[in-house]
């Protein structure tokens, strides 16, 4: 192995500890022997780096702690010893370990490994595959530099079942049953094959640590032999969680085996659960060819042939590099967000609960799925954007989706908004007067003197300043100045040119006496204020950041739902304008 590099964004290594990093048995995981009773880290003996420094030609460490304000430190090791004092260097928070020339000075071992390259690649794949299943919320990418195809490529925030199917080439999710047991001594979840398979694959994690458990594997194998799947192999993935003090992790040099309290009782309950699941699966066919054809020798999915125009070549879960450079603060008139203390007693308003229930009763799962699984393409015009869902190209009304997102944020995050502080305090009486003078206001002589209306409007808002501040993060002082507005969606700030109309609407349109009417009207006015001219910017990059990285990012969140808007293909809010199949007829390619 020529080169190995591992990086993290953790807390880093203190400069004073760098001399101990490659010393044998020097570990930061244990301070006293009793810590073994609660250890949950993958390693804890302090032998890994010490061993590697003995067999590698070069071992370098670059690290930076939070206490290192300006620079990090880099140093080099050989045979377990620090070669020179740590040198200051530019570094990000965390640690990077670089290893070069493994077994370079051990010619016999190096030659033996060179002949076993394929075996070692397989061993690496086995470990990575299993951790990808256990940690399905993390994206894994494994590639052999000598080959063009990825050995593994899982998506961010995938599901455990998706990763199992992807790795083992299972095309029918019905082939696997979800297994869950919760007991006073342990908690277990995982997946069990209930159809015939041609190999035996047993994966078990105990407290998120990959281990071998030969005793449990033999018990499960016996369960299958005595069931209707007696001539079949099995695919088992189990994630067992125990009290760390009940697990002895220090019984095997490689930490691959552990022992724990009540072991036989736990094994019995697991085997009985699997037996029950196999028996309950008798109603379904056990000869699914798509599952039978899976071979342990090949963990790549055998994708069935499809027409070119039916292929989906993008994944909505893929991360874009622009996400890392997106700045949340997009308006020079606002300063940074201010956190807000939340009183849970304030959140239990019956009117808000009723608004939530009314909305949830009117949810459209079809359009919600489209918005959650879309891929952003770009702006079609100032009022419409283009998204892709599977093989369909869809146009969406920006103002509509903006109002939907803002409304849901207001009712489902009610009274929890952060503050956005205005860089300059504005006199609300003067702003209301500006609104009365504007063309958007329908003022006439019968309404009264504009100055008096402005004074009275300011008094109404000041009288309800506590409600506005507590529930909506709108801070108005007694001397008639507005200081803050709510941060409804990170990166989305309203245009202050519409602030006068917003304040006039609060003063004139809100029924402050009836709770539900009051809250509902204020929310609608907030939505109107924040959604005006949402995509009208002189800067095209700014438009994309607001639409893609603020609005649509919020719409992808798990709690977001879309209200019913009719058949989406015919509605102006969401309209299908084409598909790969349609375009293939014209261009003869996709």
Buried (B, 14 or more C-beta within 10 A) or exposed (E): BEEBEEEEEEBBBBBEEBBBBBBBEBBEBBEEEEEBEEBEEEEBBBBEBBEBBBBBEBBBBBBBBEEBEEEBBBBBBBEBEBEEEBEEEEBEBBBBBBBBBBBBEEEEEBEEBEEEEEEEBEEEBBEBBBBBBBBBEEBBEBEBEEEEEEBBBBBEEBEBBBBBBBBBBBBBBEBBBEBEBEEEEBEBBBBBBBBBBEEBBBBBBBBBBBBBBEEBBEBBBEBBEEBBBEEBBBBBBBBBBBEBEBBBBEEEEEBEBBBBBBBEEBBEBBBEBBBEBBEEBEEEEBEBEBBBEBEEEEBEBEEEEEEEBEEEEEEBBEEEEEEEEBEBEBBEBBBEBEEBEEEEEEBEBEBBEEBBEEBEEEEBEEBBEBBBBBBBBEBBEBBBBBBBBBBBBBBBBBBBBBBBBBBBBBBBBBBBBBBBBBEEBBBBBEBBBBBBEBEEBEBEEEEEEBEEBBBBBBBBBBEBBEBBBBBBBBBBEEEBBBBBBBBBBBBBBBBBEBBBBBBBBBBBEBEBEEEBEBBBBBBBBBBBBBBBEBBEBEEEEEBBBBBBBBBBBBBBEEEBBBBEBEEBEEBEBBBBEBBBBBBBEEEEEB
